[in-house]
Amino acid sequence: MLRRTAAIVAAVFLLVGILGFIPGVTTNYDAMTFAGHESEAMLLGVFKVSILHNIVHLLFGVVGLALARSASGSRAFLIGGGVIYLVLWIYGLVIDHDSSANFVPLNNADNWLHLGLAIGMIGLGLLLGVRMNRAAEVRRPSGER
């Protein structure tokens, strides 16, 4: 279950990265920049994106799929990725969205999505990781540690 969940999350990141490059799904596509707050492209008309932002989603998905090949990698992807999104959420809260520090680019919708991703990914990694450890203990012959 842990590996499958990590693979699904990774596949969603790949899908989001691809959708970010599709005009129509991404509004103001012609106003997309490589990076920076100047990009006016909006995935689904809500989430501010740039070429760099889309590439990061694609890379996150590729790394997640690679890590989903093992239980420990899956757990690391979910928890580590969640921590990255928690940091990104904090970053999005403290920077001025109209400044050059907003190189990703981020808007309020992105910020709250990042918080949700952080909570969800960390929660899934911890919850399913505990289930994985319990299942391993049940399968272990008595007396072994």
Phi and psi restraints in degrees (value plus and minus 20) as a CYANA .aco file:
   2 LEU   PHI     -82.2   -42.2
   2 LEU   PSI     -67.3   -27.3
   3 ARG   PHI     -84.6   -44.6
   3 ARG   PSI     -62.2   -22.2
   4 ARG   PHI     -83.7   -43.7
   4 ARG   PSI     -63.4   -23.4
   5 THR   PHI     -82.2   -42.2
   5 THR   PSI     -66.0   -26.0
   6 ALA   PHI     -81.6   -41.6
   6 ALA   PSI     -59.9   -19.9
   7 ALA   PHI     -85.2   -45.2
   7 ALA   PSI     -59.3   -19.3
   8 ILE   PHI     -85.3   -45.3
   8 ILE   PSI     -66.1   -26.1
   9 VAL   PHI     -80.2   -40.2
   9 VAL   PSI     -64.5   -24.5
  10 ALA   PHI     -82.7   -42.7
  10 ALA   PSI     -61.8   -21.8
  11 ALA   PHI     -83.6   -43.6
  11 ALA   PSI     -56.0   -16.0
  12 VAL   PHI     -84.3   -44.3
  12 VAL   PSI     -61.0   -21.0
  13 PHE   PHI     -81.7   -41.7
  13 PHE   PSI     -62.2   -22.2
  14 LEU   PHI     -80.2   -40.2
  14 LEU   PSI     -66.5   -26.5
  15 LEU   PHI     -80.0   -40.0
  15 LEU   PSI     -65.2   -25.2
  16 VAL   PHI     -82.6   -42.6
  16 VAL   PSI     -61.3   -21.3
  17 GLY   PHI     -81.5   -41.5
  17 GLY   PSI     -61.3   -21.3
  18 ILE   PHI     -88.0   -48.0
  18 ILE   PSI     -66.0   -26.0
  19 LEU   PHI     -80.7   -40.7
  19 LEU   PSI     -50.7   -10.7
  20 GLY   PHI     -83.7   -43.7
  20 GLY   PSI     -37.6     2.4
  21 PHE   PHI    -122.0   -82.0
  21 PHE   PSI     -11.7    28.3
  22 ILE   PHI    -126.1   -86.1
  22 ILE   PSI      93.5   133.5
  23 PRO   PHI     -79.4   -39.4
  23 PRO   PSI     121.4   161.4
  24 GLY   PHI      79.8   119.8
  24 GLY   PSI     -72.6   -32.6
  25 VAL   PHI     -91.3   -51.3
  25 VAL   PSI     -56.5   -16.5
  26 THR   PHI    -124.8   -84.8
  26 THR   PSI      92.3   132.3
  27 THR   PHI     -97.0   -57.0
  27 THR   PSI     137.7   177.7
  28 ASN   PHI      34.8    74.8
  28 ASN   PSI      16.0    56.0
  29 TYR   PHI     -74.9   -34.9
  29 TYR   PSI     -58.1   -18.1
  30 ASP   PHI     -89.3   -49.3
  30 ASP   PSI     -32.7     7.3
  31 ALA   PHI    -119.4   -79.4
  31 ALA   PSI      -8.8    31.2
  32 MET   PHI     -94.7   -54.7
  32 MET   PSI     113.9   153.9
  33 THR   PHI    -129.8   -89.8
  33 THR   PSI     150.5   190.5
  34 PHE   PHI     -84.0   -44.0
  34 PHE   PSI     -66.6   -26.6
  35 ALA   PHI    -175.0  -135.0
  35 ALA   PSI     150.3   190.3
  36 GLY   PHI      81.0   121.0
  36 GLY   PSI     140.7   180.7
  37 HIS   PHI     -90.7   -50.7
  37 HIS   PSI     -30.8     9.2
  38 GLU   PHI     -91.7   -51.7
  38 GLU   PSI     -38.8     1.2
  39 SER   PHI     -82.5   -42.5
  39 SER   PSI     108.8   148.8
  40 GLU   PHI    -126.0   -86.0
  40 GLU   PSI     -16.0    24.0
  41 ALA   PHI     -89.6   -49.6
  41 ALA   PSI     119.0   159.0
  42 MET   PHI    -152.1  -112.1
  42 MET   PSI      95.1   135.1
  43 LEU   PHI     -86.9   -46.9
  43 LEU   PSI     106.2   146.2
  44 LEU   PHI      38.5    78.5
  44 LEU   PSI      -0.1    39.9
  45 GLY   PHI      52.8    92.8
  45 GLY   PSI     -10.6    29.4
  46 VAL   PHI    -145.8  -105.8
  46 VAL   PSI     -66.9   -26.9
  47 PHE   PHI    -119.9   -79.9
  47 PHE   PSI     102.5   142.5
  48 LYS   PHI     -87.9   -47.9
  48 LYS   PSI     111.8   151.8
  49 VAL   PHI    -155.6  -115.6
  49 VAL   PSI     141.5   181.5
  50 SER   PHI    -160.2  -120.2
  50 SER   PSI     156.1   196.1
  51 ILE   PHI     -80.5   -40.5
  51 ILE   PSI     -65.5   -25.5
  52 LEU   PHI     -79.6   -39.6
  52 LEU   PSI     -64.5   -24.5
  53 HIS   PHI     -78.8   -38.8
  53 HIS   PSI     -65.3   -25.3
  54 ASN   PHI     -85.0   -45.0
  54 ASN   PSI     -60.8   -20.8
  55 ILE   PHI     -82.7   -42.7
  55 ILE   PSI     -60.0   -20.0
  56 VAL   PHI     -81.7   -41.7
  56 VAL   PSI     -62.2   -22.2
  57 HIS   PHI     -81.3   -41.3
  57 HIS   PSI     -63.6   -23.6
  58 LEU   PHI     -81.8   -41.8
  58 LEU   PSI     -66.2   -26.2
  59 LEU   PHI     -84.3   -44.3
  59 LEU   PSI     -60.1   -20.1
  60 PHE   PHI     -80.1   -40.1
  60 PHE   PSI     -61.6   -21.6
  61 GLY   PHI     -85.5   -45.5
  61 GLY   PSI     -63.9   -23.9
  62 VAL   PHI     -83.0   -43.0
  62 VAL   PSI     -66.7   -26.7
  63 VAL   PHI     -82.0   -42.0
  63 VAL   PSI     -62.8   -22.8
  64 GLY   PHI     -81.4   -41.4
  64 GLY   PSI     -62.0   -22.0
  65 LEU   PHI     -84.8   -44.8
  65 LEU   PSI     -59.1   -19.1
  66 ALA   PHI     -84.6   -44.6
  66 ALA   PSI     -62.8   -22.8
  67 LEU   PHI     -92.7   -52.7
  67 LEU   PSI     -45.3    -5.3
  68 ALA   PHI     -90.1   -50.1
  68 ALA   PSI     -22.7    17.3
  69 ARG   PHI     -94.9   -54.9
  69 ARG   PSI     -33.5     6.5
  70 SER   PHI    -155.0  -115.0
  70 SER   PSI     137.6   177.6
  71 ALA   PHI     -85.8   -45.8
  71 ALA   PSI     -63.8   -23.8
  72 SER   PHI     -87.1   -47.1
  72 SER   PSI     -57.2   -17.2
  73 GLY   PHI     -86.0   -46.0
  73 GLY   PSI     -59.8   -19.8
  74 SER   PHI     -81.6   -41.6
  74 SER   PSI     -65.5   -25.5
  75 ARG   PHI     -83.6   -43.6
  75 ARG   PSI     -62.8   -22.8
  76 ALA   PHI     -82.8   -42.8
  76 ALA   PSI     -61.8   -21.8
  77 PHE   PHI     -82.2   -42.2
  77 PHE   PSI     -68.5   -28.5
  78 LEU   PHI     -85.9   -45.9
  78 LEU   PSI     -68.6   -28.6
  79 ILE   PHI     -92.7   -52.7
  79 ILE   PSI     -67.4   -27.4
  80 GLY   PHI     -83.5   -43.5
  80 GLY   PSI     -63.3   -23.3
  81 GLY   PHI     -83.3   -43.3
  81 GLY   PSI     -58.7   -18.7
  82 GLY   PHI     -82.7   -42.7
  82 GLY   PSI     -60.3   -20.3
  83 VAL   PHI     -85.2   -45.2
  83 VAL   PSI     -60.8   -20.8
  84 ILE   PHI     -79.8   -39.8
  84 ILE   PSI     -63.7   -23.7
  85 TYR   PHI     -89.5   -49.5
  85 TYR   PSI     -50.1   -10.1
  86 LEU   PHI     -85.5   -45.5
  86 LEU   PSI     -63.9   -23.9
  87 VAL   PHI     -83.3   -43.3
  87 VAL   PSI     -62.0   -22.0
  88 LEU   PHI     -84.0   -44.0
  88 LEU   PSI     -57.3   -17.3
  89 TRP   PHI     -82.1   -42.1
  89 TRP   PSI     -67.8   -27.8
  90 ILE   PHI     -81.5   -41.5
  90 ILE   PSI     -64.0   -24.0
  91 TYR   PHI     -77.2   -37.2
  91 TYR   PSI     -65.8   -25.8
  92 GLY   PHI     -84.5   -44.5
  92 GLY   PSI     -47.2    -7.2
  93 LEU   PHI     -97.5   -57.5
  93 LEU   PSI     -53.6   -13.6
  94 VAL   PHI    -113.1   -73.1
  94 VAL   PSI     -39.9     0.1
  95 ILE   PHI    -107.5   -67.5
  95 ILE   PSI     137.0   177.0
  96 ASP   PHI    -100.3   -60.3
  96 ASP   PSI     101.4   141.4
  97 HIS   PHI     -84.6   -44.6
  97 HIS   PSI     -36.4     3.6
  98 ASP   PHI    -121.0   -81.0
  98 ASP   PSI      -7.0    33.0
  99 SER   PHI    -124.4   -84.4
  99 SER   PSI     147.3   187.3
 100 SER   PHI     -88.0   -48.0
 100 SER   PSI     -34.8     5.2
 101 ALA   PHI     -87.2   -47.2
 101 ALA   PSI     -39.7     0.3
 102 ASN   PHI    -107.5   -67.5
 102 ASN   PSI      45.8    85.8
 103 PHE   PHI    -102.1   -62.1
 103 PHE   PSI     -31.4     8.6
 104 VAL   PHI     -92.1   -52.1
 104 VAL   PSI     -68.7   -28.7
 105 PRO   PHI    -110.9   -70.9
 105 PRO   PSI     142.0   182.0
 106 LEU   PHI    -147.2  -107.2
 106 LEU   PSI     130.9   170.9
 107 ASN   PHI    -153.1  -113.1
 107 ASN   PSI    -197.6  -157.6
 108 ASN   PHI     -81.1   -41.1
 108 ASN   PSI     -58.4   -18.4
 109 ALA   PHI     -82.9   -42.9
 109 ALA   PSI     -62.0   -22.0
 110 ASP   PHI     -80.4   -40.4
 110 ASP   PSI     -64.5   -24.5
 111 ASN   PHI     -77.4   -37.4
 111 ASN   PSI     -67.6   -27.6
 112 TRP   PHI     -93.5   -53.5
 112 TRP   PSI     -51.7   -11.7
 113 LEU   PHI     -83.6   -43.6
 113 LEU   PSI     -61.0   -21.0
 114 HIS   PHI     -83.6   -43.6
 114 HIS   PSI     -58.4   -18.4
 115 LEU   PHI     -83.6   -43.6
 115 LEU   PSI     -65.1   -25.1
 116 GLY   PHI     -81.0   -41.0
 116 GLY   PSI     -62.0   -22.0
 117 LEU   PHI     -82.9   -42.9
 117 LEU   PSI     -62.6   -22.6
 118 ALA   PHI     -79.9   -39.9
 118 ALA   PSI     -71.2   -31.2
 119 ILE   PHI     -82.6   -42.6
 119 ILE   PSI     -65.9   -25.9
 120 GLY   PHI     -84.2   -44.2
 120 GLY   PSI     -67.2   -27.2
 121 MET   PHI     -88.1   -48.1
 121 MET   PSI     -65.0   -25.0
 122 ILE   PHI     -83.7   -43.7
 122 ILE   PSI     -64.3   -24.3
 123 GLY   PHI     -80.2   -40.2
 123 GLY   PSI     -66.0   -26.0
 124 LEU   PHI     -84.1   -44.1
 124 LEU   PSI     -63.1   -23.1
 125 GLY   PHI     -81.3   -41.3
 125 GLY   PSI     -62.3   -22.3
 126 LEU   PHI     -91.9   -51.9
 126 LEU   PSI     -69.2   -29.2
 127 LEU   PHI     -82.5   -42.5
 127 LEU   PSI     -70.8   -30.8
 128 LEU   PHI     -92.5   -52.5
 128 LEU   PSI     -47.6    -7.6
 129 GLY   PHI     -86.3   -46.3
 129 GLY   PSI     -59.6   -19.6
 130 VAL   PHI     -85.7   -45.7
 130 VAL   PSI     -63.4   -23.4
 131 ARG   PHI     -80.6   -40.6
 131 ARG   PSI     -59.5   -19.5
 132 MET   PHI     -83.3   -43.3
 132 MET   PSI     -64.0   -24.0
 133 ASN   PHI     -85.5   -45.5
 133 ASN   PSI     -60.3   -20.3
 134 ARG   PHI     -84.4   -44.4
 134 ARG   PSI     -61.3   -21.3
 135 ALA   PHI     -84.2   -44.2
 135 ALA   PSI     -57.7   -17.7
 136 ALA   PHI     -86.7   -46.7
 136 ALA   PSI     -58.2   -18.2
 137 GLU   PHI     -86.3   -46.3
 137 GLU   PSI     -58.5   -18.5
 138 VAL   PHI     -85.8   -45.8
 138 VAL   PSI     -57.8   -17.8
 139 ARG   PHI     -95.6   -55.6
 139 ARG   PSI     -41.4    -1.4
 140 ARG   PHI     -92.6   -52.6
 140 ARG   PSI     114.8   154.8
 141 PRO   PHI     -81.0   -41.0
 141 PRO   PSI     127.1   167.1
 142 SER   PHI     -80.3   -40.3
 142 SER   PSI     123.9   163.9
 143 GLY   PHI      72.4   112.4
 143 GLY   PSI     -37.2     2.8
 144 GLU   PHI    -109.5   -69.5
 144 GLU   PSI     131.7   171.7
